[in-house]
Amino acid sequence: MIKRARELHKAVYAVAPDEKEKMPKKRESSGLLEDEIEYCNELSEVIDADSRMEVIETLREQNNYLKEGVADTQIEIEY
């Protein structure tokens, strides 16, 4: 998931470098899966909130890929 989030970050910065201050702050790796899920959700919410980013197909696809990873991980945690 963190790899997907990192790739999404890079794609956002490539398209809109001025969005850097809106992005969630990178955190020290605590090793807790819940922290990674929270960070990925925050990043996804920022992308969803900005209609300019949602129009760009690459960002939309990467955001959906990240959301799928988070959803799959949450399902696995429940079992």
HELIX and SHEET records of a PDB file:
HELIX    1   1 ILE A    2  VAL A   15  1                                  14    
HELIX    2   2 PRO A   17  LYS A   22  5                                   6    
HELIX    3   3 LEU A   33  ALA A   49  1                                  17    
HELIX    4   4 SER A   51  VAL A   55  1                                   5    
HELIX    5   5 GLU A   57  GLU A   78  1                                  22    
END                                                                             
